[in-house]
Amino acid sequence: MAAEREQIQKRLALLEEEIAETLRRVPAHSAKPPVMIDLLELEDERDLLQKKLASFK
């Protein structure tokens, strides 16, 4: 269980980096749909992993 928890934490860290990078690609006005889809998918995965991580506690 500790190994799975560590793996989730590592993936969360990577997701945070990917989200930050995606946010840098979003223009101030008229964001492109593919970029927004990428961002939403990353945030959804992050939220899911955070819930899973919280269930370990």
CYANA upper distance limits for C-alpha pairs under 8 A (distance plus 0.5 A):
  1 MET  CA      5 ARG  CA      6.70
  2 ALA  CA      6 GLU  CA      6.64
  3 ALA  CA      7 GLN  CA      6.62
  4 GLU  CA      8 ILE  CA      6.69
  5 ARG  CA      9 GLN  CA      6.75
  5 ARG  CA     53 LEU  CA      7.01
  5 ARG  CA     56 PHE  CA      8.14
  6 GLU  CA     10 LYS  CA      6.73
  7 GLN  CA     11 ARG  CA      6.74
  8 ILE  CA     12 LEU  CA      6.57
  8 ILE  CA     49 LEU  CA      7.04
  8 ILE  CA     53 LEU  CA      7.48
  9 GLN  CA     13 ALA  CA      6.78
  9 GLN  CA     53 LEU  CA      8.33
 10 LYS  CA     14 LEU  CA      6.88
 11 ARG  CA     15 LEU  CA      6.57
 12 LEU  CA     16 GLU  CA      6.67
 12 LEU  CA     46 ARG  CA      6.62
 12 LEU  CA     49 LEU  CA      7.52
 12 LEU  CA     50 GLN  CA      8.18
 13 ALA  CA     17 GLU  CA      6.99
 14 LEU  CA     18 GLU  CA      6.71
 15 LEU  CA     19 ILE  CA      6.46
 15 LEU  CA     42 LEU  CA      7.00
 15 LEU  CA     43 GLU  CA      8.42
 15 LEU  CA     46 ARG  CA      6.93
 16 GLU  CA     20 ALA  CA      6.63
 16 GLU  CA     46 ARG  CA      8.29
 17 GLU  CA     21 GLU  CA      6.68
 18 GLU  CA     22 THR  CA      6.57
 18 GLU  CA     42 LEU  CA      8.00
 19 ILE  CA     23 LEU  CA      6.58
 19 ILE  CA     39 LEU  CA      6.75
 19 ILE  CA     42 LEU  CA      6.91
 19 ILE  CA     43 GLU  CA      7.67
 20 ALA  CA     24 ARG  CA      6.87
 21 GLU  CA     25 ARG  CA      7.13
 22 THR  CA     26 VAL  CA      7.11
 22 THR  CA     35 VAL  CA      7.47
 22 THR  CA     38 ASP  CA      7.98
 22 THR  CA     39 LEU  CA      6.68
 23 LEU  CA     39 LEU  CA      7.90
 25 ARG  CA     35 VAL  CA      7.94
 26 VAL  CA     31 ALA  CA      6.06
 26 VAL  CA     32 LYS  CA      7.92
 26 VAL  CA     35 VAL  CA      7.34
 26 VAL  CA     36 MET  CA      8.19
 27 PRO  CA     31 ALA  CA      6.07
 31 ALA  CA     35 VAL  CA      7.65
 31 ALA  CA     36 MET  CA      7.39
 32 LYS  CA     36 MET  CA      6.92
 33 PRO  CA     37 ILE  CA      6.55
 34 PRO  CA     38 ASP  CA      6.70
 35 VAL  CA     39 LEU  CA      6.72
 36 MET  CA     40 LEU  CA      6.62
 37 ILE  CA     41 GLU  CA      6.63
 38 ASP  CA     42 LEU  CA      6.70
 39 LEU  CA     43 GLU  CA      6.64
 40 LEU  CA     44 ASP  CA      6.52
 41 GLU  CA     45 GLU  CA      6.72
 42 LEU  CA     46 ARG  CA      6.64
 43 GLU  CA     47 ASP  CA      6.58
 44 ASP  CA     48 LEU  CA      6.69
 45 GLU  CA     49 LEU  CA      6.69
 46 ARG  CA     50 GLN  CA      6.59
 47 ASP  CA     51 LYS  CA      6.79
 48 LEU  CA     52 LYS  CA      6.79
 49 LEU  CA     53 LEU  CA      6.50
 50 GLN  CA     54 ALA  CA      6.61
 51 LYS  CA     55 SER  CA      6.79
 52 LYS  CA     56 PHE  CA      7.44
 53 LEU  CA     57 LYS  CA      7.91
